[in-house]
Amino acid sequence: MADHDKSTILVVEDEAVIQLLVVDILNDLGFATLEAKDADSAIPLLEGGENIDLLITDIGLPGMNGWDLARLARKSRPALKVLFLTGYEAAERQDLEMDEGQDVIVKPFETGEFEAKVRSMLPAG
């Protein structure tokens, strides 16, 4: 747990129940979290001076989608890691071309699978 005290994760999810679940899991793992319900509320956080180690975003956000949000975020934070959440099973396998430092997890996901994916994207200790 203490290994991740300095890692901050921005969670962008429009479904309140999923956002609460994701934030609870991350907090239980010892990560600091920032929350946004859509791209419009995430952009000021991404453009601010706050350290953000990982962006976890739903692909299907209202307004600007998660893909475009990640593209925008990486213009000012090129090393930012991104974990996309999606309800589309096909997305996991073929149709998505991930850039380096990006990954996807399909909803609904197992808690252990989610934790492992997050840990694999952040440096230990």
DSSP file (Angstrom, degrees, kcal/mol; ACC not computed):
  #  RESIDUE AA STRUCTURE BP1 BP2  ACC     N-H-->O    O-->H-N    N-H-->O    O-->H-N    TCO  KAPPA ALPHA  PHI   PSI    X-CA   Y-CA   Z-CA
    1    1 A M    >         0   0    0      0, 0.0     3,-1.8     0, 0.0     4,-0.1   0.000 360.0 360.0 360.0 -49.5    0.0    0.0    0.0
    2    2 A A  G >   +     0   0    0      1,-0.3     3,-1.6     2,-0.2     4,-0.2   0.750 360.0  75.1 -62.2 -23.4    2.6    2.5    1.0
    3    3 A D  G 3  S+     0   0    0      1,-0.3     3,-0.3     2,-0.1    -1,-0.3   0.796  99.6  43.5 -57.9 -28.1    4.4    2.0   -2.3
    4    4 A H  G X  S+     0   0    0     -3,-1.8     3,-1.6    25,-0.3    28,-0.4   0.246  74.5 114.1-106.5  13.1    1.7    4.0   -4.1
    5    5 A D  T <  S+     0   0    0     -3,-1.6    -1,-0.2     1,-0.3    -2,-0.1   0.838  83.3  44.4 -53.8 -34.7    1.3    6.9   -1.7
    6    6 A K  T 3  S+     0   0    0     -3,-0.3     2,-0.4    -4,-0.2    -1,-0.3   0.531  90.4 101.2 -91.3  -5.8    2.7    9.4   -4.2
    7    7 A S    <   -     0   0    0     -3,-1.6    25,-2.2    23,-0.2     2,-0.4  -0.670  53.7-164.4 -84.8 130.2    0.7    8.1   -7.2
    8    8 A T  E     -a   32   0A   0     -2,-0.4    45,-2.8    23,-0.2    46,-1.3  -0.946   0.9-163.7-116.0 134.1   -2.3   10.1   -8.2
    9    9 A I  E     -ab  33  54A   0     23,-2.6    25,-2.4    -2,-0.4     2,-0.6  -0.967  10.0-148.6-121.6 128.3   -5.0    8.8  -10.5
   10   10 A L  E     -ab  34  55A   0     44,-2.5    46,-3.2    -2,-0.5     2,-0.6  -0.865  14.6-160.6 -95.0 121.4   -7.6   10.8  -12.3
   11   11 A V  E     -ab  35  56A   0     23,-2.9    25,-2.3    -2,-0.6     2,-0.6  -0.916   8.1-174.2-107.0 119.6  -10.9    8.9  -12.8
   12   12 A V  E     +ab  36  57A   0     44,-3.2    46,-2.4    -2,-0.6     2,-0.3  -0.932  24.6 142.4-116.7 107.2  -13.2   10.2  -15.5
   13   13 A E        -     0   0    0     23,-1.9    25,-0.1    -2,-0.6     6,-0.1  -0.976  38.8-159.2-150.2 127.1  -16.5    8.2  -15.5
   14   14 A D  S    S+     0   0    0     -2,-0.3     2,-0.8    46,-0.1     3,-0.1   0.675  76.8  83.6 -84.8 -17.1  -20.0    9.4  -16.1
   15   15 A E  S  > S-     0   0    0      1,-0.2     4,-2.6     2,-0.0     3,-0.3  -0.788  70.3-154.7 -88.2 111.6  -21.7    6.5  -14.3
   16   16 A A  H  > S+     0   0    0     -2,-0.8     4,-2.7     1,-0.2     5,-0.2   0.850  90.0  53.4 -56.8 -40.2  -21.7    7.4  -10.6
   17   17 A V  H  > S+     0   0    0      2,-0.2     4,-2.1     1,-0.2    -1,-0.2   0.910 112.1  44.4 -64.3 -41.9  -21.8    3.8   -9.4
   18   18 A I  H  > S+     0   0    0     -3,-0.3     4,-2.9     2,-0.2     5,-0.2   0.912 112.9  51.4 -69.2 -42.0  -18.8    2.8  -11.5
   19   19 A Q  H  X S+     0   0    0     -4,-2.6     4,-2.7     1,-0.2     5,-0.2   0.928 110.7  48.7 -60.0 -44.2  -16.9    5.9  -10.5
   20   20 A L  H  X S+     0   0    0     -4,-2.7     4,-2.5    -5,-0.2    -1,-0.2   0.920 112.6  48.4 -61.5 -44.5  -17.5    5.2   -6.9
   21   21 A L  H  X S+     0   0    0     -4,-2.1     4,-2.4     2,-0.2    -2,-0.2   0.943 113.7  45.9 -60.7 -49.8  -16.4    1.6   -7.2
   22   22 A V  H  X S+     0   0    0     -4,-2.9     4,-2.5     1,-0.2    -2,-0.2   0.923 114.4  47.5 -61.6 -46.1  -13.2    2.5   -9.1
   23   23 A V  H  X S+     0   0    0     -4,-2.7     4,-2.8    -5,-0.2     5,-0.2   0.902 111.2  51.6 -64.2 -41.3  -12.3    5.2   -6.7
   24   24 A D  H  X S+     0   0    0     -4,-2.5     4,-2.5    -5,-0.2    -1,-0.2   0.928 110.9  47.8 -61.2 -45.0  -13.0    3.0   -3.7
   25   25 A I  H  X S+     0   0    0     -4,-2.4     4,-1.5     2,-0.2    -2,-0.2   0.941 114.2  46.7 -60.5 -47.5  -10.7    0.3   -5.1
   26   26 A L  H  <>S+     0   0    0     -4,-2.5     5,-2.5     1,-0.2     4,-0.4   0.902 112.7  48.9 -63.6 -42.0   -8.0    2.8   -5.8
   27   27 A N  H ><5S+     0   0    0     -4,-2.8     3,-1.3     1,-0.2    -1,-0.2   0.897 108.4  53.9 -64.8 -39.9   -8.2    4.4   -2.4
   28   28 A D  H 3<5S+     0   0    0     -4,-2.5    -1,-0.2     1,-0.3    -2,-0.2   0.822 106.2  53.7 -62.1 -30.4   -8.1    0.9   -0.7
   29   29 A L  T 3<5S-     0   0    0     -4,-1.5   -25,-0.3    -5,-0.2    -1,-0.3   0.520 124.6-105.4 -81.6  -5.9   -4.9    0.3   -2.7
   30   30 A G  T < 5S+     0   0    0     -3,-1.3     2,-0.2    -4,-0.4    -3,-0.2   0.585  73.1 138.6  94.8  11.4   -3.4    3.5   -1.3
   31   31 A F      < -     0   0    0     -5,-2.5     2,-0.3    -6,-0.2    -1,-0.3  -0.608  52.7-125.0 -86.6 149.5   -3.6    5.7   -4.4
   32   32 A A  E     -a    8   0A   0    -25,-2.2   -23,-2.6   -28,-0.4     2,-0.4  -0.722  34.0-156.0 -83.8 143.9   -4.7    9.4   -4.3
   33   33 A T  E     -a    9   0A   0     -2,-0.3     2,-0.3   -25,-0.2   -23,-0.2  -0.946  20.4-166.1-129.0 147.5   -7.6   10.0   -6.6
   34   34 A L  E     -a   10   0A   0    -25,-2.4   -23,-2.9    -2,-0.4     2,-0.4  -0.936  21.6-150.3-119.0 148.8   -9.1   12.9   -8.5
   35   35 A E  E     +a   11   0A   0     -2,-0.3     2,-0.3   -25,-0.2   -23,-0.2  -0.949  20.2 169.5-129.1 143.9  -12.6   12.6  -10.0
   36   36 A A  E     -a   12   0A   0    -25,-2.3   -23,-1.9    -2,-0.4     3,-0.1  -0.988  25.1-150.9-145.8 146.1  -14.4   14.0  -13.0
   37   37 A K  S    S+     0   0    0     -2,-0.3     2,-0.3   -25,-0.2   -25,-0.1   0.594  80.7   0.5 -93.4 -11.5  -17.8   13.0  -14.5
   38   38 A D  S  > S-     0   0    0     23,-0.1     4,-1.4   -25,-0.1     3,-0.4  -0.961  83.1 -88.4-162.6 174.8  -16.9   14.1  -18.0
   39   39 A A  H  > S+     0   0    0     23,-0.5     4,-2.7    25,-0.5     3,-0.2   0.881 118.9  61.4 -61.9 -39.0  -14.2   15.6  -20.2
   40   40 A D  H  4 S+     0   0    0      1,-0.3    -1,-0.2     2,-0.2    23,-0.0   0.870 111.0  39.1 -58.6 -37.0  -15.3   19.2  -19.5
   41   41 A S  H  4 S+     0   0    0     -3,-0.4     4,-0.5     1,-0.1    -1,-0.3   0.691 116.0  53.1 -86.3 -17.4  -14.6   18.7  -15.8
   42   42 A A  H  X S+     0   0    0     -4,-1.4     4,-2.3    -3,-0.2     3,-0.4   0.837  94.5  69.0 -81.4 -34.7  -11.4   16.6  -16.3
   43   43 A I  H  X S+     0   0    0     -4,-2.7     4,-2.4     1,-0.2     5,-0.2   0.890  96.5  51.1 -57.0 -46.3   -9.7   19.1  -18.6
   44   44 A P  H  > S+     0   0    0      0, 0.0     4,-0.8     0, 0.0    -1,-0.2   0.876 111.5  49.6 -60.8 -33.8   -9.0   21.8  -15.9
   45   45 A L  H  4 S+     0   0    0     -4,-0.5     3,-0.3    -3,-0.4     5,-0.3   0.910 112.8  46.4 -67.9 -41.2   -7.5   19.1  -13.7
   46   46 A L  H  < S+     0   0    0     -4,-2.3    -1,-0.2     1,-0.2    -3,-0.2   0.819 114.8  46.9 -69.5 -31.4   -5.3   17.9  -16.6
   47   47 A E  H  < S+     0   0    0     -4,-2.4    -1,-0.2    -5,-0.2    -2,-0.2   0.584 100.7  87.0 -87.5 -10.4   -4.2   21.4  -17.5
   48   48 A G  S  < S-     0   0    0     -4,-0.8    -3,-0.1    -3,-0.3     0, 0.0  -0.094  94.6-101.0 -79.5-176.2   -3.5   22.3  -13.8
   49   49 A G  S    S+     0   0    0      2,-0.1    -1,-0.1     0, 0.0    -3,-0.1   0.454  77.6 125.0 -87.5  -1.3   -0.3   21.8  -11.9
   50   50 A E        -     0   0    0     -5,-0.3     2,-0.4     1,-0.1    -2,-0.0  -0.311  67.3-116.0 -62.1 137.2   -1.5   18.7  -10.1
   51   51 A N        -     0   0    0    -42,-0.0     2,-0.4     2,-0.0    -1,-0.1  -0.630  36.0-177.7 -72.4 127.1    0.7   15.6  -10.5
   52   52 A I        +     0   0    0     -2,-0.4   -43,-0.2     1,-0.1     3,-0.1  -0.983  14.2 177.9-130.4 119.8   -1.3   12.9  -12.3
   53   53 A D  S    S+     0   0    0    -45,-2.8    28,-0.9    -2,-0.4     2,-0.3   0.727  71.0  18.3 -92.4 -25.5    0.3    9.5  -12.9
   54   54 A L  E     -bc   9  81A   0    -46,-1.3   -44,-2.5    26,-0.1     2,-0.6  -0.989  59.4-151.1-151.2 136.0   -2.6    7.7  -14.6
   55   55 A L  E     -bc  10  82A   0     26,-2.7    28,-3.0    -2,-0.3     2,-0.6  -0.951  12.0-170.3-105.9 121.4   -5.8    8.7  -16.3
   56   56 A I  E     +bc  11  83A   0    -46,-3.2   -44,-3.2    -2,-0.6     2,-0.4  -0.962  20.0 168.8-110.2 116.5   -8.6    6.2  -16.1
   57   57 A T  E     -bc  12  84A   0     26,-2.0    28,-2.6    -2,-0.6   -44,-0.2  -0.982  37.5-123.2-135.5 140.2  -11.4    7.2  -18.4
   58   58 A D  E     - c   0  85A   0    -46,-2.4     3,-0.3    -2,-0.4    28,-0.2  -0.521  20.5-142.6 -67.6 143.4  -14.5    5.7  -19.8
   59   59 A I  S    S+     0   0    0     26,-2.6     7,-2.3     1,-0.2     2,-1.5   0.910  93.0  60.2 -74.1 -41.9  -14.5    5.7  -23.6
   60   60 A G  S    S+     0   0    0     25,-0.4    -1,-0.2     5,-0.2   -46,-0.1  -0.440  72.7 153.7 -90.0  64.4  -18.2    6.5  -23.9
   61   61 A L        -     0   0    0     -2,-1.5     2,-0.2    -3,-0.3   -23,-0.1  -0.563  51.4-102.5 -85.0 153.2  -18.4    9.8  -22.1
   62   62 A P  S    S-     0   0    0      0, 0.0   -23,-0.5     0, 0.0     2,-0.4  -0.517  96.1  -1.2 -69.4 145.9  -21.0   12.4  -22.9
   63   63 A G  S    S+     0   0    0     -2,-0.2     2,-0.2   -25,-0.1    -2,-0.1  -0.612 134.8  27.5  75.0-130.2  -19.6   15.2  -25.0
   64   64 A M  S    S-     0   0    0     -2,-0.4   -25,-0.5     1,-0.1   -24,-0.1  -0.477  90.0-131.0 -65.4 129.4  -16.0   14.6  -25.7
   65   65 A N     >  -     0   0    0     -2,-0.2     4,-2.2    -5,-0.1    -5,-0.2  -0.249  22.1-101.6 -79.9 171.7  -15.3   10.9  -25.6
   66   66 A G  H  > S+     0   0    0     -7,-2.3     4,-2.5     1,-0.2     5,-0.2   0.823 118.9  57.0 -63.4 -33.9  -12.4    9.2  -23.7
   67   67 A W  H  > S+     0   0    0     -8,-0.4     4,-2.3     2,-0.2    -1,-0.2   0.953 110.8  42.9 -60.8 -49.2  -10.3    8.7  -26.7
   68   68 A D  H  > S+     0   0    0      1,-0.2     4,-2.5     2,-0.2    -2,-0.2   0.868 112.3  54.0 -67.5 -35.9  -10.3   12.5  -27.5
   69   69 A L  H  X S+     0   0    0     -4,-2.2     4,-2.9     2,-0.2    -1,-0.2   0.928 109.6  47.7 -62.0 -44.8   -9.8   13.3  -23.8
   70   70 A A  H  X S+     0   0    0     -4,-2.5     4,-2.3     2,-0.2    -2,-0.2   0.910 111.3  50.8 -63.2 -42.2   -6.7   11.1  -23.7
   71   71 A R  H  X S+     0   0    0     -4,-2.3     4,-0.6     1,-0.2    -1,-0.2   0.928 113.1  45.8 -60.0 -45.7   -5.3   12.6  -26.9
   72   72 A L  H >X S+     0   0    0     -4,-2.5     3,-1.0     1,-0.2     4,-0.8   0.923 112.0  51.3 -63.5 -45.1   -5.8   16.1  -25.5
   73   73 A A  H >X S+     0   0    0     -4,-2.9     4,-1.8     1,-0.3     3,-0.6   0.876 106.4  54.7 -61.3 -38.1   -4.3   15.2  -22.2
   74   74 A R  H 3< S+     0   0    0     -4,-2.3    -1,-0.3     1,-0.2    -2,-0.2   0.613  93.5  70.4 -76.7 -10.5   -1.2   13.7  -23.8
   75   75 A K  H << S+     0   0    0     -3,-1.0    -1,-0.2    -4,-0.6    -2,-0.2   0.912 116.3  23.7 -67.4 -41.0   -0.5   17.0  -25.7
   76   76 A S  H << S+     0   0    0     -4,-0.8    -2,-0.2    -3,-0.6    -1,-0.2   0.635 136.7  36.1 -97.5 -16.1    0.5   18.6  -22.5
   77   77 A R    ><  +     0   0    0     -4,-1.8     3,-2.1    -5,-0.2    -1,-0.2  -0.624  67.4 172.3-133.1  73.2    1.4   15.4  -20.6
   78   78 A P  T 3  S+     0   0    0      0, 0.0    -4,-0.1     0, 0.0    -1,-0.1   0.730  78.2  50.8 -61.2 -23.7    3.0   13.2  -23.3
   79   79 A A  T 3  S+     0   0    0      2,-0.1     2,-0.1    22,-0.0    -5,-0.1   0.434  79.5 129.8 -92.6   1.5    4.1   10.5  -20.8
   80   80 A L    <   -     0   0    0     -3,-2.1     2,-0.3    -7,-0.1   -26,-0.1  -0.342  54.2-136.7 -61.8 128.0    0.7   10.2  -19.1
   81   81 A K  E     -c   54   0A   0    -28,-0.9   -26,-2.7    -2,-0.1     2,-0.4  -0.626  20.0-158.8 -83.4 146.0   -0.5    6.6  -18.9
   82   82 A V  E     -cd  55 102A   0     19,-2.4    21,-1.9    -2,-0.3     2,-0.5  -0.991  14.7-168.6-133.5 128.9   -4.1    5.9  -19.8
   83   83 A L  E     -cd  56 103A   0    -28,-3.0   -26,-2.0    -2,-0.4     2,-0.3  -0.971  18.3-152.0-114.2 117.1   -6.4    3.1  -18.9
   84   84 A F  E     -cd  57 104A   0     19,-2.9    21,-2.4    -2,-0.5     2,-0.4  -0.699   1.7-153.4 -89.5 138.5   -9.6    3.1  -20.9
   85   85 A L  E     +cd  58 105A   0    -28,-2.6   -26,-2.6    -2,-0.3   -25,-0.4  -0.917  23.4 167.0-105.4 136.5  -12.9    1.6  -19.5
   86   86 A T  E     - d   0 106A   0     19,-1.8    21,-3.7    -2,-0.4     6,-0.0  -0.997  40.9-148.7-148.6 151.9  -15.4    0.3  -22.0
   87   87 A G  S    S+     0   0    0     -2,-0.3     2,-0.8    19,-0.2    19,-0.1   0.369  75.1 100.0 -94.1   2.6  -18.5   -1.8  -22.0
   88   88 A Y    >>  -     0   0    0      1,-0.2     3,-1.0     2,-0.0     4,-0.5  -0.808  57.0-163.0 -97.7 109.4  -17.7   -3.1  -25.5
   89   89 A E  H >> S+     0   0    0     -2,-0.8     3,-1.4     1,-0.3     4,-0.6   0.848  87.1  60.5 -59.9 -38.2  -16.2   -6.6  -25.3
   90   90 A A  H >>>S+     0   0    0      1,-0.3     4,-1.4     2,-0.2     3,-0.9   0.812  92.4  69.7 -60.8 -28.6  -14.8   -6.4  -28.9
   91   91 A A  I <4>S+     0   0    0     -3,-1.0     5,-0.6     1,-0.3    -1,-0.3   0.827  89.8  61.7 -59.0 -32.2  -12.8   -3.4  -27.9
   92   92 A E  I <<5S+     0   0    0     -3,-1.4    -1,-0.3    -4,-0.5    -2,-0.2   0.846 113.1  31.2 -65.7 -32.9  -10.6   -5.6  -25.7
   93   93 A R  I <<5S-     0   0    0     -3,-0.9    -2,-0.2    -4,-0.6    -3,-0.1   0.958 127.1 -13.8 -96.5 -62.9   -9.3   -7.7  -28.5
   94   94 A Q  I  <5S+     0   0    0     -4,-1.4    -3,-0.1     1,-0.1    -4,-0.1   0.861 107.8  65.7-117.1 -43.9   -9.0   -6.2  -32.0
   95   95 A D  I   <S+     0   0    0     -5,-0.8     2,-0.5     2,-0.1    -4,-0.1   0.634  85.7  78.9 -71.3 -15.0  -10.5   -2.9  -32.9
   96   96 A L      < -     0   0    0     -5,-0.6     2,-0.8    -6,-0.3     8,-0.1  -0.807  60.5-157.6-102.2 126.9   -8.5   -0.7  -30.6
   97   97 A E        -     0   0    0     -2,-0.5     2,-0.4     0, 0.0    -2,-0.1  -0.888  18.7-155.5 -98.8 113.2   -5.0    0.4  -31.4
   98   98 A M        -     0   0    0     -2,-0.8     2,-0.1     4,-0.1     3,-0.1  -0.691   5.3-139.8 -91.2 138.1   -3.3    1.4  -28.2
   99   99 A D    >   -     0   0    0     -2,-0.4     3,-1.6     1,-0.2    -1,-0.0  -0.449  48.7 -70.4 -80.1 166.3   -0.4    3.8  -28.0
  100  100 A E  T 3  S+     0   0    0      1,-0.3    -1,-0.2    -2,-0.1     3,-0.1  -0.337 125.2  25.6 -56.4 137.5    2.5    3.1  -25.7
  101  101 A G  T 3  S+     0   0    0      1,-0.3   -19,-2.4   -20,-0.1     2,-0.4   0.593 102.4 108.0  81.8  10.9    1.3    3.5  -22.1
  102  102 A Q  E <   +d   82   0A   0     -3,-1.6    -1,-0.3   -21,-0.2     2,-0.3  -0.918  37.0 162.6-121.1 149.2   -2.3    2.8  -22.9
  103  103 A D  E     -d   83   0A   0    -21,-1.9   -19,-2.9    -2,-0.4     2,-0.3  -0.931  22.2-136.4-151.8 173.5   -4.5   -0.2  -22.1
  104  104 A V  E     -d   84   0A   0     -2,-0.3     2,-0.4   -21,-0.2   -19,-0.2  -0.982   8.2-167.4-138.3 147.4   -8.2   -1.1  -21.9
  105  105 A I  E     -d   85   0A   0    -21,-2.4   -19,-1.8    -2,-0.3     2,-0.4  -0.999  22.1-130.0-134.5 138.7  -10.3   -3.0  -19.5
  106  106 A V  E     -d   86   0A   0     -2,-0.4   -19,-0.2   -21,-0.2   -17,-0.1  -0.729  34.1 -97.2 -94.4 132.3  -13.9   -4.2  -20.3
  107  107 A K  S    S+     0   0    0    -21,-3.7     2,-0.1    -2,-0.4   -18,-0.1  -0.681 104.6  46.1 -84.8 143.1  -16.8   -3.5  -17.9
  108  108 A P  S    S+     0   0    0      0, 0.0     2,-0.3     0, 0.0    -2,-0.1   0.577  85.2 171.0 -76.8 145.0  -17.9   -5.3  -15.9
  109  109 A F        -     0   0    0     -2,-0.1     2,-0.2    -4,-0.1    -2,-0.1  -0.835  37.1-106.5-119.4 157.2  -14.5   -6.4  -14.6
  110  110 A E     >  -     0   0    0     -2,-0.3     4,-2.3     1,-0.1     5,-0.2  -0.589  29.1-125.2 -76.7 143.0  -13.3   -8.4  -11.7
  111  111 A T  H  > S+     0   0    0     -2,-0.2     4,-2.8     1,-0.2     5,-0.2   0.910 111.0  51.0 -55.8 -45.4  -11.7   -6.3   -8.9
  112  112 A G  H  > S+     0   0    0      1,-0.2     4,-2.3     2,-0.2    -1,-0.2   0.873 108.9  51.0 -62.4 -38.2   -8.5   -8.3   -9.0
  113  113 A E  H  > S+     0   0    0      2,-0.2     4,-2.1     1,-0.2    -1,-0.2   0.915 112.0  47.5 -63.8 -43.8   -8.2   -7.9  -12.8
  114  114 A F  H  X S+     0   0    0     -4,-2.3     4,-2.5     2,-0.2    -2,-0.2   0.932 111.7  49.7 -63.3 -47.5   -8.6   -4.1  -12.4
  115  115 A E  H  X S+     0   0    0     -4,-2.8     4,-2.7     1,-0.2     5,-0.2   0.916 111.4  49.2 -58.5 -44.8   -6.1   -3.9   -9.6
  116  116 A A  H  X S+     0   0    0     -4,-2.3     4,-2.1     1,-0.2    -1,-0.2   0.897 110.8  50.2 -63.1 -40.7   -3.5   -5.9  -11.6
  117  117 A K  H  X S+     0   0    0     -4,-2.1     4,-0.9     2,-0.2    -2,-0.2   0.927 112.5  46.6 -64.1 -45.6   -4.0   -3.7  -14.6
  118  118 A V  H >X S+     0   0    0     -4,-2.5     3,-1.0     1,-0.2     4,-0.9   0.940 112.8  49.2 -62.3 -47.9   -3.6   -0.5  -12.6
  119  119 A R  H >< S+     0   0    0     -4,-2.7     3,-0.7     1,-0.3    -1,-0.2   0.867 107.2  55.6 -60.7 -36.2   -0.5   -1.8  -10.8
  120  120 A S  H 3< S+     0   0    0     -4,-2.1    -1,-0.3     1,-0.2    -2,-0.2   0.738 107.1  51.0 -68.8 -20.6    1.1   -2.9  -14.1
  121  121 A M  H << S+     0   0    0     -3,-1.0    -1,-0.2    -4,-0.9    -2,-0.2   0.621 104.7  63.3 -92.0 -14.4    0.7    0.6  -15.5
  122  122 A L  S << S-     0   0    0     -4,-0.9     2,-0.1    -3,-0.7   -68,-0.0  -0.872  88.8-108.2-114.4 145.1    2.4    2.4  -12.6
  123  123 A P        -     0   0    0      0, 0.0     2,-0.2     0, 0.0    -2,-0.1  -0.411  38.8-112.8 -66.9 142.9    6.0    2.1  -11.4
  124  124 A A              0   0    0      1,-0.2  -120,-0.1    -2,-0.1    -4,-0.0  -0.555 360.0 360.0 -77.2 140.4    6.4    0.2   -8.1
  125  125 A G              0   0    0     -2,-0.2    -1,-0.2     0, 0.0  -121,-0.1   0.451 360.0 360.0  52.9 360.0    7.6    2.2   -5.1
